[in-house]
Amino acid sequence: MTKHLLFGILLSLVIPFVNSAEGLLTESSNYSVSETVDRLEALLKAKGFRIFARVDHGAGAQSVDLELLPTELLIFGKPQGGTLLMQARRTVGIDLPLKFLVWEDDKGEVRIGWNDTAWMAERHDIDEGVPVLKNVAKALENFARQAGH
């Protein structure tokens, strides 16, 4: 069996689970990946969030002669909120700063993904009722919806 055939078989086993990753919420976007990330960045900055990094995974793939549909990661946060979460449980720092992943799927649809705060709370044994967690959940959903529509 060739390496390419084996890789194809393995990929076909993994792909059905990509859109249902545990703890990942998604929203569709009517814009390109790059434009969606631009819109997210503008919305976040307007609300006082710090943009820590913008990672273009597609460009990274191209730099090593591999193909990847447009995929970008936006890393952002507010120390006022993140610190409160880490005071509740230091391990939540592995999931901070917050992130939006924006990608084009094989059907040409653009998706915005982010970590579900309920999943983060369960993962780190934080009470879901913590006010900052509720605020973050609502804000992430609103940002994704506004950026995509």
C-alpha positions as CSV (number, residue, x, y, z in Angstrom):
1,M,0.0,0.0,0.0
2,T,1.5,3.4,-1.0
3,K,1.9,6.2,1.5
4,H,-0.6,8.4,-0.4
5,L,-3.3,5.7,-0.4
6,L,-2.7,5.1,3.3
7,F,-2.9,8.8,4.1
8,G,-6.1,9.1,2.0
9,I,-7.7,6.2,4.0
10,L,-6.7,7.8,7.3
11,L,-7.9,11.2,6.2
12,S,-11.3,9.8,5.2
13,L,-11.7,8.3,8.7
14,V,-10.9,11.7,10.4
15,I,-12.8,14.1,8.2
16,P,-16.3,13.2,9.4
17,F,-15.2,14.2,12.9
18,V,-13.7,17.6,12.0
19,N,-17.0,19.4,12.0
20,S,-18.1,17.9,15.3
21,A,-15.0,18.5,17.4
22,E,-15.9,18.3,21.1
23,G,-16.2,21.7,22.6
24,L,-16.2,23.6,19.3
25,L,-19.0,26.0,18.4
26,T,-19.3,27.2,14.8
27,E,-21.1,29.9,12.8
28,S,-21.2,30.3,9.1
29,S,-19.8,33.3,7.3
30,N,-20.9,35.1,4.1
31,Y,-17.4,36.4,3.6
32,S,-14.0,35.0,2.6
33,V,-11.7,33.7,5.3
34,S,-9.5,36.7,5.2
35,E,-12.4,39.2,5.2
36,T,-14.1,37.3,8.0
37,V,-10.9,37.5,10.1
38,D,-10.6,41.2,9.3
39,R,-14.2,41.8,10.5
40,L,-13.6,39.8,13.7
41,E,-10.4,41.8,14.3
42,A,-12.2,45.1,13.9
43,L,-15.1,44.1,16.1
44,L,-12.7,42.8,18.9
45,K,-10.6,45.9,18.8
46,A,-13.6,48.1,19.0
47,K,-14.6,46.3,22.2
48,G,-11.2,46.8,23.8
49,F,-9.8,43.3,23.1
50,R,-6.1,42.9,22.5
51,I,-5.1,41.1,19.3
52,F,-2.1,38.9,20.1
53,A,-1.6,37.1,16.8
54,R,-3.1,36.3,13.4
55,V,-1.9,33.0,12.1
56,D,-2.4,32.1,8.4
57,H,-2.2,28.3,8.3
58,G,-2.8,28.3,4.6
59,A,0.3,30.4,4.0
60,G,2.2,28.1,6.3
61,A,1.2,25.1,4.3
62,Q,2.2,26.9,1.0
63,S,5.6,27.7,2.5
64,V,6.4,24.0,2.6
65,D,4.7,23.2,-0.7
66,L,1.6,21.7,0.9
67,E,-2.0,22.5,0.1
68,L,-4.5,23.7,2.6
69,L,-7.8,25.5,2.0
70,P,-7.8,29.0,3.5
71,T,-7.5,28.7,7.3
72,E,-6.7,31.5,9.7
73,L,-6.4,31.6,13.5
74,L,-7.1,34.9,15.4
75,I,-5.7,34.9,19.0
76,F,-7.1,37.7,21.3
77,G,-8.1,38.5,24.8
78,K,-8.6,40.8,27.7
79,P,-6.5,40.3,30.7
80,Q,-9.3,41.6,32.9
81,G,-11.4,38.6,32.0
82,G,-8.7,36.0,31.5
83,T,-7.1,36.7,34.8
84,L,-10.4,36.2,36.6
85,L,-10.8,32.8,34.9
86,M,-7.2,31.8,35.8
87,Q,-7.8,32.9,39.4
88,A,-10.7,30.4,39.4
89,R,-8.6,27.6,38.0
90,R,-5.0,28.2,36.7
91,T,-5.2,25.3,34.1
92,V,-7.7,27.4,32.0
93,G,-4.6,29.2,30.9
94,I,-4.0,26.5,28.3
95,D,-7.2,27.6,26.6
96,L,-6.3,31.3,26.9
97,P,-6.0,33.7,25.2
98,L,-9.2,33.1,23.3
99,K,-9.2,32.1,19.7
100,F,-11.3,32.2,16.6
101,L,-10.5,29.7,13.8
102,V,-11.9,30.6,10.4
103,W,-11.7,28.1,7.6
104,E,-13.1,27.3,4.2
105,D,-14.4,23.8,4.0
106,D,-14.2,21.5,1.0
107,K,-17.6,22.8,-0.2
108,G,-16.4,26.3,-0.3
109,E,-18.3,27.4,2.8
110,V,-16.5,29.6,5.3
111,R,-16.9,28.7,9.0
112,I,-16.0,30.5,12.2
113,G,-15.1,28.2,15.2
114,W,-14.4,28.9,18.8
115,N,-14.2,27.0,22.1
116,D,-17.5,26.5,23.9
117,T,-17.1,28.1,27.3
118,A,-19.3,25.4,28.9
119,W,-16.8,22.8,27.6
120,M,-13.9,24.9,29.0
121,A,-15.7,25.1,32.3
122,E,-16.2,21.4,32.5
123,R,-12.6,20.7,31.3
124,H,-11.2,22.9,34.1
125,D,-13.8,22.3,36.7
126,I,-15.0,25.9,36.8
127,D,-18.5,26.8,37.8
128,E,-20.4,27.7,34.6
129,G,-22.2,30.4,36.6
130,V,-19.0,32.5,36.9
131,P,-20.2,35.8,35.5
132,V,-17.1,36.4,33.4
133,L,-17.6,33.0,31.7
134,K,-21.2,33.8,30.9
135,N,-20.2,37.2,29.4
136,V,-17.4,35.6,27.3
137,A,-19.8,33.0,25.9
138,K,-22.3,35.6,24.8
139,A,-19.6,37.9,23.4
140,L,-17.9,35.1,21.4
141,E,-21.3,34.1,19.8
142,N,-22.1,37.8,19.1
143,F,-18.7,38.5,17.5
144,A,-18.9,35.4,15.3
145,R,-22.5,36.2,14.2
146,Q,-21.7,39.9,13.4
147,A,-18.5,39.1,11.6
148,G,-20.1,36.4,9.4
149,H,-23.3,38.3,8.4
